[in-house]
Amino acid sequence: MSEKTGNSKLETRNSRVIGIVPRKTGAIRDFKDLEVWRAARELRKEVYQLARLLPEIEKFGLASQLRRAACFVTANIAEGFGRFGYQENAQLCRQARGSLYEVRDHLTTCVDEGYVSLDEGTRLDKLAQRVTQLLNGYLRSTLALKAATHE
């Protein structure tokens, strides 16, 4: 557990997600420029593909919950970026992180119920963990900017 933040969440450095192309310039003008949003978008697309494959009995249950949680991740990152204050952005990042953990739990359910293979569940979980790592970094950066500007 980090003494500075009191947070024991998983963070692994230097991991990469296939299909996420790093930006060539450092200028962030829109939420779509954020690497974390682009990675979360890839996760959302994968989750939507999975949700389409779930049995009919899960259409209004697990499939709906998976889609909703994955959408909340990208939506909260985008909404936070659009807010004027660092603290509001940070709060929406925390909400996005909660939704990521919800996606991970739903993926575990998909494996447990035999809807996806263990390998596919693990692959998607790793993608969700990578988004969490990027989100944690973005949150740290946002809070550092807040501290530097004394908002």
N, C-alpha and C positions, 0 to 999 in steps of 0.2 A: 504494500500500500504506500502510496506517495505521501510523504509528510506535508508537502506543499499544498496538495489539493485534497487529500483525504480520500482519494479515489483509487480503487483497486481494479478498475476495468482493464480488460485486455488491450494492450497496445504493442504491436510488433512493427518494427521499422523496416523499410526497404523492400516491402512486398509489392507486387505489381498485379494488376488485373488485366487479363487479356481483353483487348477490344477497347480499352480506354486510352485514347491518344493524348499524351501530355500537350498542353498549350505551348506554342512557340514563343509567345510574348508574355510578359508579366502583368500586363494591364488587365484588370478585372473590371469590366464595364457593365456586366449583366450577370444575373444568377447563372445563366447558361455557360458562362466562362469558368465557373467554379468546378474544379476537378471532382469535388465531393458530389456536386449535383449530377455531373455526367456519370459518375460511377453508380449513384443511386438510381439514375434513369435506366442504366443497363440492368440493374437488379430488378427494377420494376418490370421491364420488358420480359425478363426471364420468369418472374413470378406470374405474369399474365399468361404466358405460354403454359406454365404448369397448371394454373387454375382452369384453363380450357380443357385440360386432359383429365381433370378429376371427375369421378362418377357423378351422375345426375343427382344422387342423394345429397351431395355436398354443394350443389349449385348455390343455395342460399345460406349455407353454413360456412364451411372451411374455405371454399373458393372465394366467397364474398369477403370474408375476413382477411384472407391473403391479399386480395386486390386492394382493399381499403387501407391496410397497414402499409403496403408498398407505396401507394399513392400519397399517403400522409408524409412519408419520408421526403420525397421530392417537393411536395407542396410546402412543407414547413421550412425547408431550406430556402426555397424561393421567397416565401413570405418574409422570413427573417431578413433576407438580403434586402428586401424592399422597405424594411422599417428604418426609421431615422436613428434610433438609439442602439448602441451596442448591447445594452442589457436586454432589450426586446429580441434582438437577433440571437443572443445567447440562450434565452428561454425557449425560443422556437427550435434551436439546435438540440436542446435537451429533449424536447418533445419528439423530434425526429429520431433521436437515439432510442427513445422508448419504443417507438414504432418499429425500429430495426430489430429490437429484441423480440417484439411481438412476431415479426416475420420469421425470425429464427425458431421461435417456439412452434409456429404453424408448420414450418418445414419439418420439424421433428415429428409432429403429428402425421404428416404425409408419409414419412418413412415408417413410423410405427404401425400405421394402418395398411401399409403395403401399396400405397398409391404411387410411390417413387422408390427407386432402388436406393440402397445405402450410399452407393457411389454418387448418384445424382444429388441426393440430399446433402451429402458432404460437400460437393462442388458448390451448390447454391449457398450453403452455410458459410463457406469460405469467402464467397463473394459478399455476403452480408457482413461478415467480420471485417473485410477490407473497407467497406463503406463506413463501418463504425470507426475504424482507425482514421480514415480521412476526416470524418465528422469530428472526432475528438481533436484532431489537429486544427481544424477550422475553428472550433470552439475556443481552443487555447489561444489562437491568433486573435480572435475577436475580443477575448477578455484582456489580452495584452494591449490591444489598441485602446480599449476602454481605460485601462490603468494609465496608459501613456497620455491620454487626453483628459483624464480626471473627470469623465462624464458622470 
